[in-house]
């Protein structure tokens, strides 16, 4: 209960500042959490190598990979942190397109905090406390991705091109809701054992239009507690550019190794990342995946190289590590990762995801 009350305070405080936070940093940050235990185990460094249904989030071009586009696939992920208070769920379906070397994808994300007590009506008009007035609500963010990808074979390699149109819906109980729209465009280039990837995230800017619905009694409570009454506003998510390069190494007849290096280029000014600047800031990530006969996968990665103040009052570079393991049972992939999903320290979470490849003789959409 105490944890949820703290979260409620943070939500209300955020609501009262939204009118002046147009085009602010960290807008729609729930989309930056990412999907799939493989990616989390590799420090989010998957832009060049992703080829399962989570590609709709990391790089939609990966949906056209020959291993992915040959048959329908289904993927799902669940993660929790803050002792189960915050919940992140992802589900995606990837289907072969009607034309050869094409693929379609539909993905849904929900990030929510449920059973939050609404204490705005806690006090009666005479100042007495009435706990029967407390009602619970949810603060949840939703995103729907509709993706398309195509593979173009060339003599020296293959180009994979893809894009995702996304609809964002954010709701904070009965108090506020927002609708947003955006687009991601990505590409991969495959040449022998090399993989190159690029993703322009929120290429056209993603716009969230907020509207607020407070009763007169709620407005009076906000005024009495020295909070501003929020007004309808527009929130803008600036574009990001993600670059990645990966190479597969054949260590033995049984073992292969896939390292990848990625870099996220932010365009919204200085950030607490490895290379901060105005207007561009660079945030690198590295990942490593070792595969045994494509049955057992061991993963490790680093991301979010941030400067944090230590006990000696000196700033120390502190990356976020991630580790993971994957198992393949025929056409079923089970992946696990352990990493920090939030910006807070010591908030590590267990992440589990599943992916199923549906084999069939011939299916078109």
C-alpha positions in Angstrom: 0.0 0.0 0.0 2.8 2.4 0.9 4.5 1.8 -2.4 1.3 2.4 -4.4 0.7 5.6 -2.5 4.1 6.8 -3.4 3.4 5.9 -7.1 0.1 7.8 -6.9 1.9 10.9 -5.6 4.3 10.7 -8.5 1.5 10.3 -11.0 -0.4 13.3 -9.7 2.7 15.4 -9.6 3.4 14.4 -13.2 -0.2 15.3 -14.2 0.2 18.8 -12.8 3.3 19.4 -14.8 2.2 18.1 -18.2 0.9 21.4 -19.5 4.5 22.8 -19.6 6.2 19.6 -20.7 5.6 19.9 -24.4 8.4 18.2 -26.5 10.1 17.2 -23.3 12.6 14.4 -22.9 11.6 10.9 -21.9 8.2 11.1 -23.5 6.6 7.7 -24.2 9.5 6.1 -22.4 7.5 2.9 -21.8 8.2 2.1 -25.5 12.0 2.2 -24.7 11.6 -0.7 -22.3 11.7 -3.0 -25.3 10.3 -6.5 -25.9 11.8 -10.0 -25.8 14.1 -11.6 -23.2 16.7 -12.1 -26.0 17.1 -8.3 -26.4 17.2 -7.6 -22.7 19.8 -10.3 -22.2 22.0 -8.6 -24.9 21.7 -5.1 -23.6 19.2 -4.0 -26.3 21.9 -4.5 -28.9 19.8 -6.3 -31.5 19.0 -3.7 -34.2 21.1 -5.5 -36.7 20.4 -9.1 -35.8 16.7 -9.3 -34.7 14.6 -11.6 -36.8 11.7 -12.7 -34.6 8.3 -11.0 -34.0 9.9 -8.6 -31.5 11.5 -7.0 -34.6 8.4 -4.8 -34.8 9.8 -2.9 -31.8 13.6 -3.1 -32.4 13.7 -3.0 -36.2 10.7 -3.9 -38.4 13.0 -4.8 -41.3 14.0 -8.0 -39.4 10.5 -9.4 -40.0 11.6 -10.1 -43.6 14.5 -12.3 -42.6 14.4 -15.7 -44.4 14.2 -17.5 -41.1 11.3 -15.4 -39.9 9.2 -14.8 -43.0 8.8 -18.4 -44.1 6.0 -19.2 -41.6 3.7 -17.5 -39.1 5.2 -16.7 -35.7 3.8 -15.7 -32.3 5.7 -14.1 -29.5 4.8 -12.9 -25.9 6.7 -11.4 -23.0 5.8 -10.6 -19.4 7.9 -8.7 -16.8 7.3 -7.1 -13.4 9.3 -4.9 -11.1 8.8 -3.0 -7.8 7.5 -6.2 -6.2 5.0 -6.7 -8.9 3.5 -3.2 -8.8 4.6 -2.4 -12.4 3.7 -4.9 -15.2 4.9 -5.0 -18.8 3.2 -7.2 -21.3 3.9 -7.7 -25.0 2.4 -9.9 -27.7 3.1 -10.0 -31.4 2.1 -12.0 -34.5 4.3 -12.1 -37.6 2.9 -13.5 -40.9 4.3 -14.1 -44.4 3.1 -11.6 -46.9 1.1 -12.3 -50.0 4.1 -11.4 -52.1 7.4 -13.4 -51.8 10.0 -12.1 -49.4 7.5 -9.9 -47.5 6.1 -10.1 -44.0 3.4 -8.4 -41.9 3.4 -7.9 -38.1 0.9 -6.8 -35.5 2.1 -6.1 -31.9 0.6 -4.9 -28.7 2.3 -3.5 -25.6 0.8 -2.7 -22.2 2.7 -1.1 -19.4 0.5 -0.5 -16.3 0.3 0.0 -12.6 -3.0 -1.3 -11.2 -5.0 -1.0 -8.0 -3.8 2.5 -7.3 -5.9 4.1 -4.4 -7.5 7.4 -5.3 -7.2 9.5 -2.2 -8.6 12.8 -3.6 -11.9 12.0 -1.8 -10.3 10.7 1.3 -11.5 13.7 3.4 -15.1 14.6 4.1 -16.3 18.2 4.0 -16.0 18.4 7.7 -12.3 17.4 7.5 -12.8 13.8 8.8 -11.1 10.9 7.1 -13.3 8.3 5.4 -11.5 5.4 4.0 -14.7 4.1 2.4 -14.3 6.9 -0.2 -11.1 5.4 -1.6 -11.5 4.0 -5.1 -8.9 2.1 -7.1 -7.8 2.9 -10.6 -5.1 2.0 -13.1 -2.4 4.0 -14.9 -1.6 2.2 -18.1 0.1 2.8 -21.4 -0.8 1.0 -24.6 0.8 0.8 -28.0 -0.3 -0.9 -31.2 2.3 -1.6 -33.9 1.3 -2.5 -37.5 4.4 -3.5 -39.4 5.5 -4.3 -42.9 8.8 -5.6 -44.2 10.3 -6.6 -47.5 13.5 -8.4 -48.5 15.5 -7.5 -51.7 18.1 -9.9 -52.8 21.3 -8.6 -54.4 24.4 -10.3 -55.7 26.6 -9.3 -52.8 24.0 -9.4 -50.1 20.3 -8.8 -49.1 18.5 -5.6 -48.1 15.7 -5.8 -45.7 13.4 -2.8 -45.4 10.5 -2.3 -43.0 8.3 0.1 -41.2 5.9 0.3 -38.3 2.9 2.6 -37.8 2.1 2.9 -34.1 -0.9 4.1 -32.2 -0.3 5.1 -28.6 -3.0 5.3 -25.9 -2.1 6.4 -22.4 -4.7 6.5 -19.5 -4.4 7.6 -15.9 -7.6 6.3 -14.3 -10.6 8.7 -14.9 -8.3 11.7 -14.7 -6.5 11.9 -18.0 -6.0 10.1 -21.3 -4.0 10.7 -24.4 -3.9 9.4 -28.0 -0.7 9.5 -30.1 0.5 8.5 -33.5 4.0 7.9 -34.9 6.1 5.9 -37.3 9.4 3.9 -37.3 11.4 3.1 -40.4 14.2 0.5 -40.4 16.6 -1.4 -42.6 19.1 -4.3 -42.4 21.8 -5.3 -44.7 23.0 -9.0 -44.7 26.3 -9.9 -46.3 27.7 -13.4 -45.5 28.2 -13.4 -41.7 27.8 -9.6 -41.3 24.6 -7.9 -40.2 24.1 -4.1 -40.4 21.0 -2.3 -39.0 19.5 1.1 -38.8 16.2 2.3 -37.2 14.7 5.8 -37.4 12.4 5.7 -34.4 9.6 8.3 -34.2 10.8 9.5 -37.5 7.9 12.0 -38.0 7.8 12.8 -34.2 5.1 11.0 -32.1 2.4 13.3 -30.9 0.3 12.6 -27.8 -2.8 14.8 -27.3 -3.7 14.8 -23.6 -7.1 15.6 -22.2 -8.0 15.9 -18.5 -11.2 15.1 -16.7 -11.3 16.4 -13.1 -14.6 16.9 -11.2 -15.1 20.2 -9.4 -14.4 18.4 -6.1 -11.1 17.1 -7.4 -10.1 20.5 -8.6 -10.8 22.0 -5.2 -8.6 19.2 -3.6 -5.8 20.0 -6.0 -6.0 23.7 -5.2 -6.0 23.1 -1.5 -2.9 20.9 -1.8 -1.1 23.6 -3.8 -1.2 21.6 -7.1 -2.0 23.1 -10.5 -5.0 22.0 -12.4 -3.7 20.5 -15.6 -5.1 21.6 -18.9 -5.3 19.8 -22.3 -1.9 19.7 -23.9 0.3 18.2 -26.7 3.3 16.0 -25.9 5.9 15.4 -28.5 8.4 12.5 -28.7 11.5 13.5 -30.7 13.2 11.1 -33.3 15.9 8.7 -32.4 18.4 7.0 -34.7 19.6 3.5 -33.8 22.6 2.0 -35.5 23.9 -1.6 -35.2 26.5 -3.9 -36.5 26.9 -7.7 -35.8 29.0 -10.6 -37.1 28.5 -14.3 -36.7 31.6 -16.4 -35.9 31.7 -20.2 -36.3 33.8 -21.3 -33.3 33.3 -25.1 -33.9 30.8 -27.4 -35.5 28.6 -27.0 -32.5 29.2 -23.4 -31.3 28.6 -20.0 -32.9 29.2 -16.6 -31.5 27.3 -13.4 -32.4 28.5 -10.1 -30.9 26.7 -6.8 -31.7 27.4 -3.2 -31.1 24.6 -0.6 -31.2 24.4 3.1 -30.7 21.3 5.2 -30.0 21.5 8.8 -31.2 19.0 11.0 -29.3 17.9 14.3 -30.8 16.3 16.1 -27.8 19.4 17.6 -26.3 21.8 16.6 -23.4 21.1 13.4 -21.6 22.8 11.4 -18.9 24.5 9.0 -21.3 28.0 8.2 -22.3 28.4 11.1 -24.8 26.0 14.0 -24.0 25.6 16.9 -26.3 23.2 19.4 -27.7 21.2 18.6 -29.7 22.6 15.0 -30.1 23.5 12.5 -27.4 25.0 9.1 -28.0 24.1 6.0 -25.9 25.9 2.8 -26.9 25.0 -0.8 -26.1 26.9 -4.1 -26.6 25.6 -7.6 -26.7 26.9 -11.1 -27.1 25.1 -14.4 -27.9 26.7 -17.8 -27.9 24.6 -20.6 -29.5 25.0 -24.4 -29.1 23.6 -26.1 -32.2 20.8 -23.5 -32.3 19.3 -25.2 -29.2 21.0 -23.5 -26.2 21.7 -19.7 -26.2 23.8 -17.9 -23.6 23.6 -14.1 -23.6 25.2 -11.0 -22.0 25.1 -7.3 -22.6 25.6 -3.7 -21.4 23.6 -0.6 -22.0 22.7 2.8 -20.4 26.2 3.9 -19.7 25.2 6.7 -17.2 27.1 8.8 -14.8 25.9 8.4 -11.2 27.1 10.0 -7.9 28.8 7.4 -5.6 29.5 7.5 -1.9 32.6 9.6 -2.4 30.5 12.3 -4.1 32.2 11.6 -7.4 30.5 10.7 -10.6 31.1 7.1 -11.7 30.2 5.6 -15.0 27.6 2.9 -14.2 26.2 0.8 -17.1 23.2 -1.5 -16.8 24.2 -5.1 -17.3 22.0 -7.9 -18.6 22.3 -11.7 -18.8 20.1 -14.3 -20.3 19.6 -17.8 -21.5 17.4 -19.3 -24.3 16.2 -22.8 -25.1 14.7 -24.1 -28.3 12.3 -27.0 -28.2 11.5 -27.7 -31.8 9.6 -24.7 -33.0 9.1 -23.2 -29.5 11.7 -20.8 -28.1 11.8 -20.0 -24.4 14.0 -17.1 -23.3 14.9 -15.7 -19.9 16.8 -12.5 -19.0 17.8 -10.7 -15.8 18.3 -6.9 -16.0 17.1 -3.5 -14.9 14.1 -2.3 -16.7 13.8 1.1 -15.1 16.1 4.1 -14.6 16.4 3.4 -10.8 19.2 1.5 -9.3 18.7 -1.9 -7.8 15.4 -2.5 -9.6 16.4 -5.7 -11.5 13.7 -7.9 -12.9 13.1 -11.4 -14.2 11.9 -11.4 -17.8 10.4 -14.4 -19.6 9.4 -14.5 -23.2 8.1 -17.2 -25.6 8.1 -17.5 -29.4 6.4 -20.1 -31.5 7.0 -20.7 -35.2 3.9 -22.3 -36.8 5.1 -24.7 -39.5 2.9 -25.1 -42.5 3.2 -26.2 -46.1 2.2 -22.9 -47.7 0.4 -20.0 -46.3 -0.2 -16.5 -47.7 -2.0 -13.5 -46.3 
